[in-house]
Amino acid sequence: MGKTWMITGASSGFGRIMTEKLLARGDRVAATVRKPAALDDLKSHYGDNLWIATLDVSNDGAVRSVVDAAFGAMGRIDVVVSNAGYGLFGAAEEVSDEQIRHQIDTNLVGSIQVIRAALPHMRAQGGGRILQVSSDGQIAYPNFSLYHATKWGIEGFIEAVSQEVAPFGIEFIIAEPGPARTDFGRGLVAPRPMKAYDATPAGDIRRAIADGRFEAKGDPVKMAQAMIEAAEQHLAPKRLALGAGSYASIRKALVERLAELDAFKEVTISADVDA
């Protein structure tokens, strides 16, 4: 028997690749997109195996109604892939209040609401898996401060909620792909740069992306396949880093944090109430 999946942000990038792969092998997919015609080619080929709804995940009410409709139309959904999102690219001082709010409403609050809307359905059906697409989320690049805030935030949310719903047979996977050759870069929203940041790491990253030196080595097809396979493993990982660069960067960050934690161990322990 094939599985049934729900994928947000299915019109491009990882969402589109996963949708194509799953349909090609005979699974069913409930896909959400921002533009209604984005998956017409797949719908004409796969028919009832593909259910499509228009969704902006920053609209809380729409998230609830679309997720409810997807479960109603598909019956059991085995895996929900929370993938919708975009990147806000600019130093923290450069971005506007409106840009900050929209980044958080889409990547963080939107992902939280997709998960919250799916939970009662998964409890009722006796379990399921939720795969959250993050980034190489335990590290950070200059100029992506707000983007990283949302990805680190959703990982913290999942760390807690996964414990809350484990008794219901609901499991989580956080996919952490490094820079990949998707169309993510074309979707970046960038404010007007400030000259003050030209000679800073933020300016260096801006120039590296503009002239192609910020190389994305990740293969999005391989990454999408790894996410699918992880979601089907009997014992799935809580976090799945994807890409050699992601592995190296995350490992370096974790080793440095552990070393710093140990270096200040005495100060840390001394902060408790005296016995």
GITAZI-V516354 format. One record per residue. RES is the residue in one letter. SS is DSSP state (~ for helix, > for strand, _ for the rest). Layout:
# GITAZI-V516354
RES | SS
RES | SS
This chain:
# GITAZI-V516354
M | _
G | _
K | _
T | >
W | >
M | >
I | >
T | _
G | _
A | _
S | _
S | _
G | ~
F | ~
G | ~
R | ~
I | ~
M | ~
T | ~
E | ~
K | ~
L | ~
L | ~
A | ~
R | _
G | _
D | _
R | >
V | >
A | >
A | >
T | >
V | >
R | _
K | _
P | _
A | _
A | _
L | _
D | ~
D | ~
L | ~
K | ~
S | ~
H | ~
Y | ~
G | ~
D | ~
N | ~
L | >
W | >
I | >
A | >
T | >
L | _
D | _
V | _
S | _
N | _
D | ~
G | ~
A | ~
V | ~
R | ~
S | ~
V | ~
V | ~
D | ~
A | ~
A | ~
F | ~
G | ~
A | ~
M | ~
G | _
R | _
I | _
D | _
V | >
V | >
V | >
S | >
N | _
A | _
G | _
Y | _
G | _
L | >
F | _
G | _
A | _
A | _
E | _
E | _
V | _
S | _
D | ~
E | ~
Q | ~
I | ~
R | ~
H | ~
Q | ~
I | ~
D | ~
T | ~
N | ~
L | ~
V | ~
G | ~
S | ~
I | ~
Q | ~
V | ~
I | ~
R | ~
A | ~
A | ~
L | ~
P | ~
H | ~
M | ~
R | ~
A | ~
Q | ~
G | _
G | _
G | >
R | >
I | >
L | >
Q | >
V | >
S | _
S | _
D | _
G | _
Q | _
I | _
A | _
Y | _
P | _
N | _
F | _
S | ~
L | ~
Y | ~
H | ~
A | ~
T | ~
K | ~
W | ~
G | ~
I | ~
E | ~
G | ~
F | ~
I | ~
E | ~
A | ~
V | ~
S | ~
Q | ~
E | ~
V | ~
A | ~
P | ~
F | ~
G | _
I | >
E | >
F | >
I | >
I | >
A | >
E | >
P | >
G | _
P | _
A | >
R | _
T | _
D | _
F | ~
G | ~
R | ~
G | ~
L | _
V | >
A | _
P | _
R | _
P | _
M | _
K | ~
A | ~
Y | ~
D | _
A | _
T | _
P | ~
A | ~
G | ~
D | ~
I | ~
R | ~
R | ~
A | ~
I | ~
A | ~
D | _
G | _
R | _
F | _
E | _
A | _
K | _
G | >
D | _
P | ~
V | ~
K | ~
M | ~
A | ~
Q | ~
A | ~
M | ~
I | ~
E | ~
A | ~
A | ~
E | ~
Q | _
H | _
L | _
A | _
P | _
K | _
R | >
L | >
A | >
L | >
G | _
A | ~
G | ~
S | ~
Y | ~
A | ~
S | ~
I | ~
R | ~
K | ~
A | ~
L | ~
V | ~
E | ~
R | ~
L | ~
A | ~
E | ~
L | ~
D | ~
A | ~
F | _
K | ~
E | ~
V | ~
T | ~
I | ~
S | ~
A | _
D | _
V | _
D | _
A | _
